[in-house]
Amino acid sequence: MLYPIAIEKGDDQTAYGVSVPDVPECFSAGDTFEEAVINAKEALELHFEALAEQGQLPPLASSIDHFMTRPDYEGWVWALVEIDLEPFLGKASKINVTLPNLLTRKIDELVKCNPAYKSRSHFLQVAASHEFEKLQGMG
C-alpha cells in the first residue's frame, strides 16, 4: 500500500521533517531527502508493528491528492512510501466463504483487470479493511 508522506525541506542546520497524514502520530526525519523517505518507511513499519501487538489494524492509505492542497502542508514536498501490510495482519487462515455467483464473477473480473489485487482473497481482504476503516471513522 502506498502511503503519502509530506516532507518539510531541511537545510544545513535542520533535518528534513516527515509527516504521515494518514497516521498523524507517526513522524520521522532525515539529514537528506532520501534519508527522510527511508526513515519514514521504517517509522511506519515500527508504528504498524506496535498497532498489531495491540490488536489494531493499520490505517489504510489515502490518495496523495487528498492532502496536497491542504494549507497546513503548503510548501512541503510529497512522496509515497510503499508498505506491505501483510506482516502486520497476522498469520493467514483459510476459510470458506459463500458468495452469489454473479458477485464472485464480478470480483474475479476486477482482479483479472486490476494488478492492485493479487487474488480474489486479496480483494476480499482489502474490502474488509475498507469496511473496518469506515466503522472506525464512525466511532
Order of alpha helices (4+ residues) and beta strands (2+ residues): beta-beta-beta-alpha-alpha-beta-alpha-alpha
